Structures are given as C-alpha cells and as structure tokens.
Amino acid sequence: MSDRLEIHLRRVKHEDRKKVIEVESKSTPNLSYVPDVWEMFTSDAMGEFSVAEIDG
C-alpha cells in the first residue's frame, strides 16, 4: 500500500445523493442546500456535478 492518497473525480450518480447530503451536513452544519438543488444539478446537461472518491 502506498502512502499517497488516490483521489478519483467522477460524475455524481443518483445513488450518491444520501452520502453527498451527509458530507455537506458535516462540513457546513448551518448551511444545507444540496437537497434543494439536487435535481437541478443532476439534470443540467451543460454542467457537471462531480464527487471525489479517495482510494476507490
């Protein structure tokens, strides 16, 4: 195993929703907007809503 973290970026999937909201709630506990914009962000053909995965 390497001491380096491997970070992979990918387009968000519907099944990521719960985890993305959980991460947002821990990182910005007084600010919650992802549940309100999830559908808009994931259905936008022009932009990309990405997630980062560490070590897969």
KETI-923496 format. One record per residue: x, y, z of N, C-alpha, C, CB in turn; chain. Coordinates in nm, 2 decimals. Glycine has a CB too. Layout:
<pts>
X / Y / Z / X / Y / Z / X / Y / Z / X / Y / Z / A
...
</pts>
This chain:
<pts>
0.08 / -0.12 / 0.00 / 0.00 / 0.00 / 0.00 / 0.09 / 0.12 / 0.00 / -0.10 / 0.00 / 0.12 / A
0.05 / 0.22 / -0.08 / 0.12 / 0.35 / -0.09 / 0.08 / 0.44 / 0.02 / 0.10 / 0.41 / -0.23 / A
0.17 / 0.54 / 0.05 / 0.14 / 0.64 / 0.15 / 0.06 / 0.75 / 0.08 / 0.26 / 0.70 / 0.21 / A
0.04 / 0.75 / -0.05 / -0.02 / 0.85 / -0.12 / -0.17 / 0.82 / -0.13 / 0.04 / 0.87 / -0.26 / A
-0.25 / 0.92 / -0.12 / -0.40 / 0.90 / -0.14 / -0.43 / 0.91 / -0.29 / -0.48 / 1.01 / -0.06 / A
-0.51 / 0.83 / -0.34 / -0.55 / 0.84 / -0.48 / -0.69 / 0.90 / -0.48 / -0.55 / 0.70 / -0.55 / A
-0.71 / 1.01 / -0.54 / -0.83 / 1.08 / -0.55 / -0.89 / 1.07 / -0.69 / -0.82 / 1.22 / -0.50 / A
-1.01 / 1.01 / -0.70 / -1.07 / 1.00 / -0.83 / -1.20 / 1.09 / -0.84 / -1.11 / 0.85 / -0.86 / A
-1.20 / 1.17 / -0.94 / -1.32 / 1.25 / -0.97 / -1.41 / 1.18 / -1.07 / -1.28 / 1.39 / -1.02 / A
-1.54 / 1.19 / -1.05 / -1.64 / 1.13 / -1.14 / -1.77 / 1.20 / -1.13 / -1.66 / 0.98 / -1.11 / A
-1.85 / 1.19 / -1.23 / -1.98 / 1.25 / -1.23 / -2.06 / 1.18 / -1.12 / -2.05 / 1.23 / -1.37 / A
-2.14 / 1.26 / -1.05 / -2.23 / 1.22 / -0.94 / -2.33 / 1.12 / -1.00 / -2.29 / 1.33 / -0.87 / A
-2.37 / 1.02 / -0.92 / -2.48 / 0.93 / -0.96 / -2.59 / 0.94 / -0.86 / -2.43 / 0.78 / -0.96 / A
-2.71 / 0.90 / -0.90 / -2.83 / 0.91 / -0.82 / -2.80 / 0.85 / -0.68 / -2.95 / 0.85 / -0.88 / A
-2.74 / 0.73 / -0.68 / -2.71 / 0.66 / -0.56 / -2.61 / 0.73 / -0.46 / -2.66 / 0.52 / -0.58 / A
-2.55 / 0.84 / -0.51 / -2.46 / 0.92 / -0.42 / -2.53 / 1.02 / -0.34 / -2.36 / 0.99 / -0.51 / A
-2.66 / 1.05 / -0.37 / -2.73 / 1.15 / -0.30 / -2.72 / 1.15 / -0.15 / -2.88 / 1.15 / -0.34 / A
-2.75 / 1.04 / -0.09 / -2.75 / 1.03 / 0.06 / -2.62 / 1.07 / 0.11 / -2.79 / 0.89 / 0.10 / A
-2.51 / 1.01 / 0.06 / -2.37 / 1.04 / 0.11 / -2.33 / 1.19 / 0.08 / -2.27 / 0.95 / 0.04 / A
-2.37 / 1.24 / -0.03 / -2.33 / 1.38 / -0.06 / -2.40 / 1.47 / 0.04 / -2.38 / 1.42 / -0.20 / A
-2.53 / 1.45 / 0.07 / -2.60 / 1.53 / 0.17 / -2.54 / 1.51 / 0.31 / -2.75 / 1.49 / 0.17 / A
-2.50 / 1.39 / 0.34 / -2.43 / 1.36 / 0.47 / -2.30 / 1.44 / 0.48 / -2.40 / 1.21 / 0.49 / A
-2.22 / 1.44 / 0.38 / -2.09 / 1.51 / 0.38 / -2.12 / 1.66 / 0.39 / -2.01 / 1.48 / 0.25 / A
-2.22 / 1.71 / 0.32 / -2.25 / 1.85 / 0.33 / -2.29 / 1.89 / 0.47 / -2.36 / 1.89 / 0.23 / A
-2.37 / 1.80 / 0.54 / -2.42 / 1.83 / 0.67 / -2.31 / 1.84 / 0.77 / -2.52 / 1.73 / 0.71 / A
-2.20 / 1.76 / 0.75 / -2.09 / 1.76 / 0.84 / -1.99 / 1.87 / 0.81 / -2.02 / 1.62 / 0.84 / A
-1.98 / 1.91 / 0.69 / -1.88 / 2.01 / 0.65 / -1.94 / 2.16 / 0.67 / -1.84 / 2.00 / 0.51 / A
-2.07 / 2.17 / 0.65 / -2.13 / 2.30 / 0.67 / -2.26 / 2.28 / 0.75 / -2.16 / 2.37 / 0.53 / A
-2.26 / 2.26 / 0.88 / -2.38 / 2.22 / 0.95 / -2.49 / 2.33 / 0.95 / -2.34 / 2.19 / 1.09 / A
-2.45 / 2.45 / 0.93 / -2.55 / 2.56 / 0.93 / -2.59 / 2.60 / 0.79 / -2.50 / 2.68 / 1.01 / A
-2.55 / 2.53 / 0.69 / -2.59 / 2.56 / 0.56 / -2.62 / 2.43 / 0.48 / -2.47 / 2.63 / 0.48 / A
-2.75 / 2.42 / 0.44 / -2.79 / 2.30 / 0.37 / -2.86 / 2.34 / 0.25 / -2.88 / 2.21 / 0.46 / A
-2.80 / 2.32 / 0.13 / -2.87 / 2.35 / 0.01 / -2.88 / 2.23 / -0.09 / -2.80 / 2.47 / -0.06 / A
-2.79 / 2.13 / -0.08 / -2.79 / 2.02 / -0.17 / -2.92 / 1.95 / -0.19 / -2.68 / 1.92 / -0.13 / A
-3.00 / 1.93 / -0.08 / -3.13 / 1.86 / -0.10 / -3.22 / 1.95 / -0.19 / -3.20 / 1.84 / 0.03 / A
-3.21 / 2.08 / -0.18 / -3.30 / 2.17 / -0.26 / -3.25 / 2.18 / -0.41 / -3.30 / 2.30 / -0.20 / A
-3.13 / 2.15 / -0.44 / -3.08 / 2.17 / -0.58 / -3.03 / 2.04 / -0.64 / -2.96 / 2.27 / -0.57 / A
-3.05 / 1.93 / -0.57 / -3.00 / 1.80 / -0.63 / -3.05 / 1.78 / -0.77 / -3.04 / 1.69 / -0.53 / A
-3.19 / 1.78 / -0.79 / -3.25 / 1.75 / -0.92 / -3.20 / 1.85 / -1.02 / -3.40 / 1.76 / -0.91 / A
-3.19 / 1.98 / -0.99 / -3.14 / 2.08 / -1.09 / -2.99 / 2.05 / -1.13 / -3.16 / 2.22 / -1.03 / A
-2.91 / 2.02 / -1.03 / -2.77 / 2.00 / -1.05 / -2.75 / 1.87 / -1.13 / -2.69 / 1.99 / -0.92 / A
-2.82 / 1.76 / -1.10 / -2.80 / 1.64 / -1.17 / -2.87 / 1.63 / -1.31 / -2.85 / 1.52 / -1.08 / A
-2.96 / 1.72 / -1.34 / -3.02 / 1.71 / -1.47 / -2.97 / 1.82 / -1.56 / -3.17 / 1.73 / -1.45 / A
-2.87 / 1.90 / -1.52 / -2.82 / 2.00 / -1.61 / -2.72 / 1.94 / -1.71 / -2.74 / 2.11 / -1.52 / A
-2.76 / 1.95 / -1.83 / -2.68 / 1.89 / -1.94 / -2.55 / 1.97 / -1.97 / -2.76 / 1.88 / -2.07 / A
-2.55 / 2.10 / -1.93 / -2.43 / 2.18 / -1.96 / -2.32 / 2.17 / -1.85 / -2.48 / 2.32 / -1.97 / A
-2.36 / 2.15 / -1.73 / -2.26 / 2.15 / -1.62 / -2.23 / 2.01 / -1.58 / -2.31 / 2.23 / -1.50 / A
-2.14 / 2.00 / -1.48 / -2.11 / 1.87 / -1.43 / -2.11 / 1.88 / -1.27 / -1.98 / 1.81 / -1.48 / A
-2.18 / 1.79 / -1.21 / -2.18 / 1.78 / -1.06 / -2.09 / 1.66 / -1.03 / -2.33 / 1.76 / -1.01 / A
-1.98 / 1.68 / -0.97 / -1.88 / 1.57 / -0.95 / -1.86 / 1.54 / -0.80 / -1.75 / 1.62 / -1.01 / A
-1.82 / 1.42 / -0.78 / -1.78 / 1.37 / -0.65 / -1.63 / 1.33 / -0.65 / -1.87 / 1.26 / -0.59 / A
-1.57 / 1.33 / -0.54 / -1.43 / 1.28 / -0.53 / -1.43 / 1.16 / -0.44 / -1.33 / 1.39 / -0.48 / A
-1.36 / 1.06 / -0.49 / -1.35 / 0.93 / -0.41 / -1.20 / 0.92 / -0.38 / -1.41 / 0.81 / -0.49 / A
-1.18 / 0.88 / -0.25 / -1.04 / 0.86 / -0.21 / -1.02 / 0.71 / -0.20 / -1.01 / 0.92 / -0.07 / A
-0.92 / 0.66 / -0.27 / -0.89 / 0.52 / -0.27 / -1.00 / 0.43 / -0.31 / -0.84 / 0.47 / -0.14 / A
-1.08 / 0.48 / -0.41 / -1.19 / 0.40 / -0.47 / -1.31 / 0.39 / -0.39 / -1.15 / 0.27 / -0.49 / A
</pts>
